[in-house]
């Protein structure tokens, strides 16, 4: 397993060791002990989520203000541009973002710690996105920050306008959002 920090040191790109031959491939998509040894993180996941989205769909930037979730994310079909935003006001990286392209082919994963907003843009015809969370989904605590907030300035690889949910279309700007201490 190869672990690479992003522009936000707490957000990590994880590349599993893939064993392939003419029959196909095999890799461990999660091994608690190996992840702990490679990162120092001893994570307990309580929920798995799987979504399918069409090209141009942008989901995010989502977070839970209470019961914050750490997420281990990966794209199992297609390709996405995955983004994390530091929402911890006490952090020297508050309001900064990091992005990485995750594809079924590159098999990369990203670790998004609690205290970060998360979103992704579908780059391929469709994408299936899978992620493990460290806390349960709590809709009463879910918040969204605008994907195009100029104070954050995410450089989404967009050609035109993204396809958004009503919730994401009406998301708060960072300056008005409830964030972490």
Buried (B, 14 or more C-beta within 10 A) or exposed (E): BEBEEBEBEBBBBBBBEEEEEEEEEEEEEBEEEBBEEBBEBEBEBEEEEEEEBEBBBBBBBBBBBEBBBBBBBBBBBBBBBBBBBBBBEEBEBBBBBBBBBBBBEBBBBBBBBBBBBBBBBBBBEEBBBBBBBBBEEEEEBBBBBBBBBEEBEBEBEBEEEBBBEEEBEEBBEBEEBEBBE
